[in-house]
Amino acid sequence: MPDELKARHPAIEWREMAAAGNFYRHEYEDVAARRVWDTLIYHLPPLRIVIDSELAALGP
């Protein structure tokens, strides 16, 4: 993600998100179901709001 986008949304834990993505892609055999659940329930909804607002700002 571009730095300016990250700066507009400081509440998103960008570094932690990248680290989790690397973990899920490369250490998937060690991923606990609880970690996946927590990601889906607690971390994706705020990210979805950011994505929706960024897409809306682009216009139709």
CHARMM-style PDB file with segment names, atoms N, HN, CA, C and O in Angstrom:
ATOM      1  N   MET     1       0.825  -1.173   0.000  1.00  0.00      PROA
ATOM      2  CA  MET     1       0.000   0.000   0.000  1.00  0.00      PROA
ATOM      3  C   MET     1       0.880   1.251   0.000  1.00  0.00      PROA
ATOM      4  O   MET     1       1.928   1.285   0.645  1.00  0.00      PROA
ATOM      5  N   PRO     2       0.443   2.267  -0.727  1.00  0.00      PROA
ATOM      6  CA  PRO     2       1.212   3.517  -0.741  1.00  0.00      PROA
ATOM      7  C   PRO     2       1.249   4.161   0.650  1.00  0.00      PROA
ATOM      8  O   PRO     2       0.296   4.057   1.422  1.00  0.00      PROA
ATOM      9  N   ASP     3       2.345   4.814   0.943  1.00  0.00      PROA
ATOM     10  HN  ASP     3       3.119   4.898   0.316  1.00  0.00      PROA
ATOM     11  CA  ASP     3       2.508   5.459   2.248  1.00  0.00      PROA
ATOM     12  C   ASP     3       1.424   6.493   2.514  1.00  0.00      PROA
ATOM     13  O   ASP     3       0.965   6.625   3.649  1.00  0.00      PROA
ATOM     14  N   GLU     4       1.003   7.234   1.477  1.00  0.00      PROA
ATOM     15  HN  GLU     4       1.376   7.126   0.555  1.00  0.00      PROA
ATOM     16  CA  GLU     4      -0.013   8.254   1.694  1.00  0.00      PROA
ATOM     17  C   GLU     4      -1.358   7.635   2.070  1.00  0.00      PROA
ATOM     18  O   GLU     4      -2.105   8.222   2.853  1.00  0.00      PROA
ATOM     19  N   LEU     5      -1.677   6.469   1.530  1.00  0.00      PROA
ATOM     20  HN  LEU     5      -1.071   5.993   0.894  1.00  0.00      PROA
ATOM     21  CA  LEU     5      -2.906   5.782   1.921  1.00  0.00      PROA
ATOM     22  C   LEU     5      -2.808   5.343   3.383  1.00  0.00      PROA
ATOM     23  O   LEU     5      -3.752   5.523   4.153  1.00  0.00      PROA
ATOM     24  N   LYS     6      -1.685   4.778   3.757  1.00  0.00      PROA
ATOM     25  HN  LYS     6      -0.918   4.632   3.132  1.00  0.00      PROA
ATOM     26  CA  LYS     6      -1.491   4.359   5.148  1.00  0.00      PROA
ATOM     27  C   LYS     6      -1.567   5.546   6.096  1.00  0.00      PROA
ATOM     28  O   LYS     6      -2.096   5.427   7.200  1.00  0.00      PROA
ATOM     29  N   ALA     7      -1.045   6.680   5.675  1.00  0.00      PROA
ATOM     30  HN  ALA     7      -0.615   6.777   4.778  1.00  0.00      PROA
ATOM     31  CA  ALA     7      -1.074   7.883   6.519  1.00  0.00      PROA
ATOM     32  C   ALA     7      -2.503   8.389   6.722  1.00  0.00      PROA
ATOM     33  O   ALA     7      -2.819   8.954   7.769  1.00  0.00      PROA
ATOM     34  N   ARG     8      -3.358   8.188   5.731  1.00  0.00      PROA
ATOM     35  HN  ARG     8      -3.101   7.729   4.881  1.00  0.00      PROA
ATOM     36  CA  ARG     8      -4.755   8.608   5.861  1.00  0.00      PROA
ATOM     37  C   ARG     8      -5.535   7.733   6.831  1.00  0.00      PROA
ATOM     38  O   ARG     8      -6.596   8.134   7.308  1.00  0.00      PROA
ATOM     39  N   HSD     9      -5.028   6.555   7.126  1.00  0.00      PROA
ATOM     40  HN  HSD     9      -4.166   6.229   6.738  1.00  0.00      PROA
ATOM     41  CA  HSD     9      -5.747   5.599   7.970  1.00  0.00      PROA
ATOM     42  C   HSD     9      -4.808   5.021   9.037  1.00  0.00      PROA
ATOM     43  O   HSD     9      -4.477   3.836   9.004  1.00  0.00      PROA
ATOM     44  N   PRO    10      -4.386   5.863   9.974  1.00  0.00      PROA
ATOM     45  CA  PRO    10      -3.405   5.420  10.972  1.00  0.00      PROA
ATOM     46  C   PRO    10      -3.949   4.389  11.965  1.00  0.00      PROA
ATOM     47  O   PRO    10      -3.165   3.738  12.655  1.00  0.00      PROA
ATOM     48  N   ALA    11      -5.262   4.229  12.052  1.00  0.00      PROA
ATOM     49  HN  ALA    11      -5.899   4.759  11.492  1.00  0.00      PROA
ATOM     50  CA  ALA    11      -5.823   3.247  12.983  1.00  0.00      PROA
ATOM     51  C   ALA    11      -5.608   1.810  12.499  1.00  0.00      PROA
ATOM     52  O   ALA    11      -5.695   0.865  13.284  1.00  0.00      PROA
ATOM     53  N   ILE    12      -5.330   1.655  11.212  1.00  0.00      PROA
ATOM     54  HN  ILE    12      -5.259   2.423  10.575  1.00  0.00      PROA
ATOM     55  CA  ILE    12      -5.068   0.314  10.674  1.00  0.00      PROA
ATOM     56  C   ILE    12      -3.631  -0.054  11.011  1.00  0.00      PROA
ATOM     57  O   ILE    12      -2.715   0.745  10.817  1.00  0.00      PROA
ATOM     58  N   GLU    13      -3.444  -1.231  11.501  1.00  0.00      PROA
ATOM     59  HN  GLU    13      -4.188  -1.880  11.659  1.00  0.00      PROA
ATOM     60  CA  GLU    13      -2.108  -1.713  11.873  1.00  0.00      PROA
ATOM     61  C   GLU    13      -1.440  -2.323  10.638  1.00  0.00      PROA
ATOM     62  O   GLU    13      -1.399  -3.542  10.469  1.00  0.00      PROA
ATOM     63  N   TRP    14      -0.920  -1.442   9.783  1.00  0.00      PROA
ATOM     64  HN  TRP    14      -0.954  -0.452   9.920  1.00  0.00      PROA
ATOM     65  CA  TRP    14      -0.398  -1.865   8.490  1.00  0.00      PROA
ATOM     66  C   TRP    14       0.763  -2.839   8.620  1.00  0.00      PROA
ATOM     67  O   TRP    14       0.810  -3.844   7.910  1.00  0.00      PROA
ATOM     68  N   ARG    15       1.686  -2.559   9.502  1.00  0.00      PROA
ATOM     69  HN  ARG    15       1.648  -1.743  10.079  1.00  0.00      PROA
ATOM     70  CA  ARG    15       2.860  -3.427   9.656  1.00  0.00      PROA
ATOM     71  C   ARG    15       2.444  -4.808  10.159  1.00  0.00      PROA
ATOM     72  O   ARG    15       2.938  -5.828   9.677  1.00  0.00      PROA
ATOM     73  N   GLU    16       1.537  -4.831  11.126  1.00  0.00      PROA
ATOM     74  HN  GLU    16       1.136  -4.002  11.518  1.00  0.00      PROA
ATOM     75  CA  GLU    16       1.058  -6.100  11.664  1.00  0.00      PROA
ATOM     76  C   GLU    16       0.284  -6.882  10.606  1.00  0.00      PROA
ATOM     77  O   GLU    16       0.344  -8.111  10.560  1.00  0.00      PROA
ATOM     78  N   MET    17      -0.444  -6.156   9.758  1.00  0.00      PROA
ATOM     79  HN  MET    17      -0.494  -5.158   9.795  1.00  0.00      PROA
ATOM     80  CA  MET    17      -1.188  -6.817   8.692  1.00  0.00      PROA
ATOM     81  C   MET    17      -0.231  -7.495   7.712  1.00  0.00      PROA
ATOM     82  O   MET    17      -0.466  -8.629   7.295  1.00  0.00      PROA
ATOM     83  N   ALA    18       0.825  -6.816   7.354  1.00  0.00      PROA
ATOM     84  HN  ALA    18       1.017  -5.895   7.693  1.00  0.00      PROA
ATOM     85  CA  ALA    18       1.812  -7.409   6.449  1.00  0.00      PROA
ATOM     86  C   ALA    18       2.468  -8.622   7.090  1.00  0.00      PROA
ATOM     87  O   ALA    18       2.682  -9.640   6.431  1.00  0.00      PROA
ATOM     88  N   ALA    19       2.784  -8.513   8.362  1.00  0.00      PROA
ATOM     89  HN  ALA    19       2.610  -7.686   8.897  1.00  0.00      PROA
ATOM     90  CA  ALA    19       3.405  -9.642   9.060  1.00  0.00      PROA
ATOM     91  C   ALA    19       2.457 -10.840   9.116  1.00  0.00      PROA
ATOM     92  O   ALA    19       2.879 -11.980   8.925  1.00  0.00      PROA
ATOM     93  N   ALA    20       1.177 -10.577   9.379  1.00  0.00      PROA
ATOM     94  HN  ALA    20       0.834  -9.650   9.534  1.00  0.00      PROA
ATOM     95  CA  ALA    20       0.192 -11.665   9.422  1.00  0.00      PROA
ATOM     96  C   ALA    20       0.055 -12.307   8.053  1.00  0.00      PROA
ATOM     97  O   ALA    20      -0.035 -13.530   7.945  1.00  0.00      PROA
ATOM     98  N   GLY    21       0.037 -11.492   7.011  1.00  0.00      PROA
ATOM     99  HN  GLY    21       0.109 -10.499   7.099  1.00  0.00      PROA
ATOM    100  CA  GLY    21      -0.057 -12.043   5.663  1.00  0.00      PROA
ATOM    101  C   GLY    21       1.113 -12.949   5.342  1.00  0.00      PROA
ATOM    102  O   GLY    21       0.934 -14.021   4.765  1.00  0.00      PROA
ATOM    103  N   ASN    22       2.309 -12.523   5.713  1.00  0.00      PROA
ATOM    104  HN  ASN    22       2.455 -11.651   6.181  1.00  0.00      PROA
ATOM    105  CA  ASN    22       3.487 -13.363   5.496  1.00  0.00      PROA
ATOM    106  C   ASN    22       3.376 -14.665   6.276  1.00  0.00      PROA
ATOM    107  O   ASN    22       3.710 -15.736   5.769  1.00  0.00      PROA
ATOM    108  N   PHE    23       2.910 -14.563   7.500  1.00  0.00      PROA
ATOM    109  HN  PHE    23       2.639 -13.693   7.912  1.00  0.00      PROA
ATOM    110  CA  PHE    23       2.759 -15.755   8.331  1.00  0.00      PROA
ATOM    111  C   PHE    23       1.753 -16.720   7.706  1.00  0.00      PROA
ATOM    112  O   PHE    23       2.015 -17.918   7.590  1.00  0.00      PROA
ATOM    113  N   TYR    24       0.597 -16.182   7.305  1.00  0.00      PROA
ATOM    114  HN  TYR    24       0.385 -15.210   7.399  1.00  0.00      PROA
ATOM    115  CA  TYR    24      -0.441 -17.043   6.719  1.00  0.00      PROA
ATOM    116  C   TYR    24       0.034 -17.697   5.426  1.00  0.00      PROA
ATOM    117  O   TYR    24      -0.315 -18.845   5.150  1.00  0.00      PROA
ATOM    118  N   ARG    25       0.826 -16.978   4.633  1.00  0.00      PROA
ATOM    119  HN  ARG    25       1.109 -16.045   4.858  1.00  0.00      PROA
ATOM    120  CA  ARG    25       1.290 -17.533   3.359  1.00  0.00      PROA
ATOM    121  C   ARG    25       2.421 -18.537   3.523  1.00  0.00      PROA
ATOM    122  O   ARG    25       2.504 -19.507   2.770  1.00  0.00      PROA
ATOM    123  N   HSD    26       3.288 -18.313   4.497  1.00  0.00      PROA
ATOM    124  HN  HSD    26       3.220 -17.524   5.108  1.00  0.00      PROA
ATOM    125  CA  HSD    26       4.496 -19.123   4.571  1.00  0.00      PROA
ATOM    126  C   HSD    26       4.524 -20.116   5.731  1.00  0.00      PROA
ATOM    127  O   HSD    26       5.312 -21.062   5.713  1.00  0.00      PROA
ATOM    128  N   GLU    27       3.695 -19.918   6.713  1.00  0.00      PROA
ATOM    129  HN  GLU    27       3.055 -19.150   6.728  1.00  0.00      PROA
ATOM    130  CA  GLU    27       3.673 -20.793   7.881  1.00  0.00      PROA
ATOM    131  C   GLU    27       2.278 -21.374   8.100  1.00  0.00      PROA
ATOM    132  O   GLU    27       1.871 -21.636   9.231  1.00  0.00      PROA
ATOM    133  N   TYR    28       1.559 -21.569   7.006  1.00  0.00      PROA
ATOM    134  HN  TYR    28       1.890 -21.355   6.087  1.00  0.00      PROA
ATOM    135  CA  TYR    28       0.147 -21.936   7.124  1.00  0.00      PROA
ATOM    136  C   TYR    28      -0.094 -23.221   7.897  1.00  0.00      PROA
ATOM    137  O   TYR    28      -1.171 -23.400   8.465  1.00  0.00      PROA
ATOM    138  N   GLU    29       0.877 -24.116   7.932  1.00  0.00      PROA
ATOM    139  HN  GLU    29       1.752 -23.970   7.470  1.00  0.00      PROA
ATOM    140  CA  GLU    29       0.675 -25.356   8.693  1.00  0.00      PROA
ATOM    141  C   GLU    29       0.652 -25.108  10.197  1.00  0.00      PROA
ATOM    142  O   GLU    29       0.187 -25.956  10.958  1.00  0.00      PROA
ATOM    143  N   ASP    30       1.150 -23.954  10.628  1.00  0.00      PROA
ATOM    144  HN  ASP    30       1.527 -23.264  10.010  1.00  0.00      PROA
ATOM    145  CA  ASP    30       1.172 -23.621  12.050  1.00  0.00      PROA
ATOM    146  C   ASP    30       0.089 -22.617  12.455  1.00  0.00      PROA
ATOM    147  O   ASP    30       0.041 -22.195  13.610  1.00  0.00      PROA
ATOM    148  N   VAL    31      -0.771 -22.235  11.523  1.00  0.00      PROA
ATOM    149  HN  VAL    31      -0.732 -22.577  10.584  1.00  0.00      PROA
ATOM    150  CA  VAL    31      -1.792 -21.237  11.815  1.00  0.00      PROA
ATOM    151  C   VAL    31      -2.893 -21.850  12.671  1.00  0.00      PROA
ATOM    152  O   VAL    31      -3.472 -22.880  12.325  1.00  0.00      PROA
ATOM    153  N   ALA    32      -3.162 -21.205  13.776  1.00  0.00      PROA
ATOM    154  HN  ALA    32      -2.692 -20.369  14.057  1.00  0.00      PROA
ATOM    155  CA  ALA    32      -4.221 -21.657  14.676  1.00  0.00      PROA
ATOM    156  C   ALA    32      -5.556 -21.099  14.190  1.00  0.00      PROA
ATOM    157  O   ALA    32      -5.630 -19.970  13.705  1.00  0.00      PROA
ATOM    158  N   ALA    33      -6.593 -21.892  14.324  1.00  0.00      PROA
ATOM    159  HN  ALA    33      -6.533 -22.809  14.718  1.00  0.00      PROA
ATOM    160  CA  ALA    33      -7.929 -21.462  13.908  1.00  0.00      PROA
ATOM    161  C   ALA    33      -8.330 -20.179  14.635  1.00  0.00      PROA
ATOM    162  O   ALA    33      -9.006 -19.328  14.056  1.00  0.00      PROA
ATOM    163  N   ARG    34      -7.929 -20.032  15.875  1.00  0.00      PROA
ATOM    164  HN  ARG    34      -7.380 -20.723  16.346  1.00  0.00      PROA
ATOM    165  CA  ARG    34      -8.281 -18.841  16.648  1.00  0.00      PROA
ATOM    166  C   ARG    34      -7.685 -17.577  16.024  1.00  0.00      PROA
ATOM    167  O   ARG    34      -8.328 -16.527  16.006  1.00  0.00      PROA
ATOM    168  N   ARG    35      -6.475 -17.678  15.521  1.00  0.00      PROA
ATOM    169  HN  ARG    35      -5.953 -18.531  15.536  1.00  0.00      PROA
ATOM    170  CA  ARG    35      -5.826 -16.524  14.891  1.00  0.00      PROA
ATOM    171  C   ARG    35      -6.584 -16.119  13.628  1.00  0.00      PROA
ATOM    172  O   ARG    35      -6.777 -14.930  13.375  1.00  0.00      PROA
ATOM    173  N   VAL    36      -7.008 -17.090  12.845  1.00  0.00      PROA
ATOM    174  HN  VAL    36      -6.851 -18.056  13.051  1.00  0.00      PROA
ATOM    175  CA  VAL    36      -7.785 -16.797  11.640  1.00  0.00      PROA
ATOM    176  C   VAL    36      -9.110 -16.150  12.031  1.00  0.00      PROA
ATOM    177  O   VAL    36      -9.518 -15.151  11.440  1.00  0.00      PROA
ATOM    178  N   TRP    37      -9.772 -16.721  13.018  1.00  0.00      PROA
ATOM    179  HN  TRP    37      -9.440 -17.533  13.498  1.00  0.00      PROA
ATOM    180  CA  TRP    37     -11.053 -16.183  13.482  1.00  0.00      PROA
ATOM    181  C   TRP    37     -10.896 -14.735  13.954  1.00  0.00      PROA
ATOM    182  O   TRP    37     -11.688 -13.869  13.581  1.00  0.00      PROA
ATOM    183  N   ASP    38      -9.896 -14.480  14.756  1.00  0.00      PROA
ATOM    184  HN  ASP    38      -9.253 -15.183  15.059  1.00  0.00      PROA
ATOM    185  CA  ASP    38      -9.662 -13.118  15.258  1.00  0.00      PROA
ATOM    186  C   ASP    38      -9.403 -12.147  14.110  1.00  0.00      PROA
ATOM    187  O   ASP    38      -9.866 -11.006  14.141  1.00  0.00      PROA
ATOM    188  N   THR    39      -8.671 -12.594  13.107  1.00  0.00      PROA
ATOM    189  HN  THR    39      -8.295 -13.520  13.082  1.00  0.00      PROA
ATOM    190  CA  THR    39      -8.422 -11.745  11.946  1.00  0.00      PROA
ATOM    191  C   THR    39      -9.730 -11.406  11.247  1.00  0.00      PROA
ATOM    192  O   THR    39      -9.981 -10.248  10.914  1.00  0.00      PROA
ATOM    193  N   LEU    40     -10.552 -12.406  11.027  1.00  0.00      PROA
ATOM    194  HN  LEU    40     -10.349 -13.347  11.298  1.00  0.00      PROA
ATOM    195  CA  LEU    40     -11.828 -12.192  10.332  1.00  0.00      PROA
ATOM    196  C   LEU    40     -12.777 -11.296  11.119  1.00  0.00      PROA
ATOM    197  O   LEU    40     -13.426 -10.422  10.544  1.00  0.00      PROA
ATOM    198  N   ILE    41     -12.860 -11.506  12.409  1.00  0.00      PROA
ATOM    199  HN  ILE    41     -12.333 -12.217  12.876  1.00  0.00      PROA
ATOM    200  CA  ILE    41     -13.837 -10.801  13.226  1.00  0.00      PROA
ATOM    201  C   ILE    41     -13.370  -9.404  13.648  1.00  0.00      PROA
ATOM    202  O   ILE    41     -14.163  -8.463  13.652  1.00  0.00      PROA
ATOM    203  N   TYR    42     -12.102  -9.267  13.998  1.00  0.00      PROA
ATOM    204  HN  TYR    42     -11.457 -10.031  13.995  1.00  0.00      PROA
ATOM    205  CA  TYR    42     -11.631  -8.011  14.584  1.00  0.00      PROA
ATOM    206  C   TYR    42     -10.838  -7.117  13.634  1.00  0.00      PROA
ATOM    207  O   TYR    42     -10.878  -5.894  13.769  1.00  0.00      PROA
ATOM    208  N   HSD    43     -10.133  -7.693  12.693  1.00  0.00      PROA
ATOM    209  HN  HSD    43     -10.101  -8.687  12.584  1.00  0.00      PROA
ATOM    210  CA  HSD    43      -9.222  -6.891  11.877  1.00  0.00      PROA
ATOM    211  C   HSD    43      -9.738  -6.598  10.472  1.00  0.00      PROA
ATOM    212  O   HSD    43      -9.430  -5.542   9.920  1.00  0.00      PROA
ATOM    213  N   LEU    44     -10.502  -7.489   9.887  1.00  0.00      PROA
ATOM    214  HN  LEU    44     -10.753  -8.348  10.335  1.00  0.00      PROA
ATOM    215  CA  LEU    44     -11.000  -7.233   8.543  1.00  0.00      PROA
ATOM    216  C   LEU    44     -12.109  -6.185   8.471  1.00  0.00      PROA
ATOM    217  O   LEU    44     -12.120  -5.402   7.521  1.00  0.00      PROA
ATOM    218  N   PRO    45     -13.039  -6.129   9.418  1.00  0.00      PROA
ATOM    219  CA  PRO    45     -14.080  -5.093   9.315  1.00  0.00      PROA
ATOM    220  C   PRO    45     -13.542  -3.654   9.241  1.00  0.00      PROA
ATOM    221  O   PRO    45     -14.009  -2.888   8.397  1.00  0.00      PROA
ATOM    222  N   PRO    46     -12.581  -3.255  10.087  1.00  0.00      PROA
ATOM    223  CA  PRO    46     -12.046  -1.890   9.926  1.00  0.00      PROA
ATOM    224  C   PRO    46     -11.334  -1.698   8.585  1.00  0.00      PROA
ATOM    225  O   PRO    46     -11.393  -0.619   7.995  1.00  0.00      PROA
ATOM    226  N   LEU    47     -10.670  -2.735   8.114  1.00  0.00      PROA
ATOM    227  HN  LEU    47     -10.622  -3.611   8.593  1.00  0.00      PROA
ATOM    228  CA  LEU    47     -10.007  -2.646   6.818  1.00  0.00      PROA
ATOM    229  C   LEU    47     -11.035  -2.490   5.707  1.00  0.00      PROA
ATOM    230  O   LEU    47     -10.803  -1.746   4.754  1.00  0.00      PROA
ATOM    231  N   ARG    48     -12.143  -3.163   5.810  1.00  0.00      PROA
ATOM    232  HN  ARG    48     -12.332  -3.768   6.584  1.00  0.00      PROA
ATOM    233  CA  ARG    48     -13.207  -3.046   4.809  1.00  0.00      PROA
ATOM    234  C   ARG    48     -13.726  -1.606   4.746  1.00  0.00      PROA
ATOM    235  O   ARG    48     -14.010  -1.100   3.660  1.00  0.00      PROA
ATOM    236  N   ILE    49     -13.849  -0.958   5.877  1.00  0.00      PROA
ATOM    237  HN  ILE    49     -13.618  -1.370   6.759  1.00  0.00      PROA
ATOM    238  CA  ILE    49     -14.294   0.443   5.906  1.00  0.00      PROA
ATOM    239  C   ILE    49     -13.291   1.330   5.165  1.00  0.00      PROA
ATOM    240  O   ILE    49     -13.679   2.215   4.403  1.00  0.00      PROA
ATOM    241  N   VAL    50     -12.015   1.086   5.392  1.00  0.00      PROA
ATOM    242  HN  VAL    50     -11.699   0.367   6.011  1.00  0.00      PROA
ATOM    243  CA  VAL    50     -10.972   1.850   4.715  1.00  0.00      PROA
ATOM    244  C   VAL    50     -11.046   1.613   3.208  1.00  0.00      PROA
ATOM    245  O   VAL    50     -10.978   2.561   2.426  1.00  0.00      PROA
ATOM    246  N   ILE    51     -11.181   0.384   2.810  1.00  0.00      PROA
ATOM    247  HN  ILE    51     -11.236  -0.386   3.446  1.00  0.00      PROA
ATOM    248  CA  ILE    51     -11.249   0.054   1.376  1.00  0.00      PROA
ATOM    249  C   ILE    51     -12.455   0.735   0.742  1.00  0.00      PROA
ATOM    250  O   ILE    51     -12.347   1.346  -0.321  1.00  0.00      PROA
ATOM    251  N   ASP    52     -13.610   0.625   1.405  1.00  0.00      PROA
ATOM    252  HN  ASP    52     -13.699   0.128   2.269  1.00  0.00      PROA
ATOM    253  CA  ASP    52     -14.821   1.255   0.866  1.00  0.00      PROA
ATOM    254  C   ASP    52     -14.646   2.771   0.732  1.00  0.00      PROA
ATOM    255  O   ASP    52     -15.058   3.351  -0.273  1.00  0.00      PROA
ATOM    256  N   SER    53     -14.039   3.417   1.734  1.00  0.00      PROA
ATOM    257  HN  SER    53     -13.704   2.945   2.550  1.00  0.00      PROA
ATOM    258  CA  SER    53     -13.873   4.874   1.663  1.00  0.00      PROA
ATOM    259  C   SER    53     -12.883   5.262   0.575  1.00  0.00      PROA
ATOM    260  O   SER    53     -13.083   6.264  -0.111  1.00  0.00      PROA
ATOM    261  N   GLU    54     -11.836   4.497   0.411  1.00  0.00      PROA
ATOM    262  HN  GLU    54     -11.674   3.683   0.968  1.00  0.00      PROA
ATOM    263  CA  GLU    54     -10.866   4.784  -0.644  1.00  0.00      PROA
ATOM    264  C   GLU    54     -11.474   4.595  -2.027  1.00  0.00      PROA
ATOM    265  O   GLU    54     -11.227   5.394  -2.930  1.00  0.00      PROA
ATOM    266  N   LEU    55     -12.255   3.558  -2.192  1.00  0.00      PROA
ATOM    267  HN  LEU    55     -12.456   2.909  -1.459  1.00  0.00      PROA
ATOM    268  CA  LEU    55     -12.909   3.328  -3.486  1.00  0.00      PROA
ATOM    269  C   LEU    55     -13.944   4.420  -3.770  1.00  0.00      PROA
ATOM    270  O   LEU    55     -14.070   4.868  -4.910  1.00  0.00      PROA
ATOM    271  N   ALA    56     -14.679   4.849  -2.753  1.00  0.00      PROA
ATOM    272  HN  ALA    56     -14.577   4.485  -1.827  1.00  0.00      PROA
ATOM    273  CA  ALA    56     -15.670   5.911  -2.936  1.00  0.00      PROA
ATOM    274  C   ALA    56     -14.981   7.215  -3.352  1.00  0.00      PROA
ATOM    275  O   ALA    56     -15.518   7.977  -4.155  1.00  0.00      PROA
ATOM    276  N   ALA    57     -13.800   7.463  -2.805  1.00  0.00      PROA
ATOM    277  HN  ALA    57     -13.363   6.844  -2.153  1.00  0.00      PROA
ATOM    278  CA  ALA    57     -13.074   8.691  -3.126  1.00  0.00      PROA
ATOM    279  C   ALA    57     -12.614   8.707  -4.594  1.00  0.00      PROA
ATOM    280  O   ALA    57     -12.384   9.772  -5.167  1.00  0.00      PROA
ATOM    281  N   LEU    58     -12.484   7.530  -5.183  1.00  0.00      PROA
ATOM    282  HN  LEU    58     -12.671   6.665  -4.717  1.00  0.00      PROA
ATOM    283  CA  LEU    58     -12.079   7.455  -6.586  1.00  0.00      PROA
ATOM    284  C   LEU    58     -13.215   7.869  -7.527  1.00  0.00      PROA
ATOM    285  O   LEU    58     -12.984   8.254  -8.673  1.00  0.00      PROA
ATOM    286  N   GLY    59     -14.433   7.780  -7.020  1.00  0.00      PROA
ATOM    287  HN  GLY    59     -14.621   7.467  -6.088  1.00  0.00      PROA
ATOM    288  CA  GLY    59     -15.589   8.137  -7.845  1.00  0.00      PROA
ATOM    289  C   GLY    59     -16.053   6.972  -8.700  1.00  0.00      PROA
ATOM    290  O   GLY    59     -15.497   5.876  -8.634  1.00  0.00      PROA
ATOM    291  N   PRO    60     -17.085   7.223  -9.508  1.00  0.00      PROA
ATOM    292  CA  PRO    60     -17.644   6.135 -10.330  1.00  0.00      PROA
ATOM    293  C   PRO    60     -16.749   5.721 -11.487  1.00  0.00      PROA
ATOM    294  OT1 PRO    60     -17.103   4.822 -12.250  1.00  0.00      PROA
TER     295      PRO     60
END
